[in-house]
């Protein structure tokens, strides 16, 4: 009798969970989705490769760390917006500079209106441009990355950017703590919506180019 009663209780519990999930209730067996408290924070790396620089870009967004983000950009850094963002009713400047990036990210990372941010960069193509054979510090790399940037605002509104980006890297004049060669981004192009961004009619989500999303939070 005890075994039969236990089975009936187990079946009743499963049926209750199933009914609750159909009704849109919380499912105790479902994994958490998008909860930053359940994700172990990534650590920053020495910029000994372009890939490590991009890792630090992702981590700076995750941790809302302006100084670590700016550390990835050269002093003469230039960002180029796409042609489509330079036209229309709210055109963006064709290009901006390191000081503009700092202002935008102080706004993006510092506002209390942002719950959390996730950024995933996935390599699409890489090209190595060897420089003068007598000068190994003259090498450059170009990485084209697919982007998934999500900015979750307090209250549930989501701003999302998926436009691909083209990063140009060169060797930094500075070296690491043990004399390591470090890399930095000195040119960056937003390649525009035409290569992958998708419009949405979700009233709680807005998709846009990466350039437009960054400029939205300029102080």
Secondary structure, 3 states (H helix, E strand, C coil): CHHHHHHHHHHHHHHHHHHHHHCCCCCCCCCCCCCHHHCCCCCCCCCCCHHHHHHHHHHHHHHCCHHHHHCCEEEEEEEECCHHHHCCCCCCCCEEEHHHHHHHHHHHHHCCCEEEEEEEEEEEEEEEECCCCCCHHHCEEEEEEEEEEEEEECCCCEEEECCCEEEEEEEEEEECCCCCEEEEEEEEEECCHHHCCCCCCCCCEEEECHHHHHHHCCC
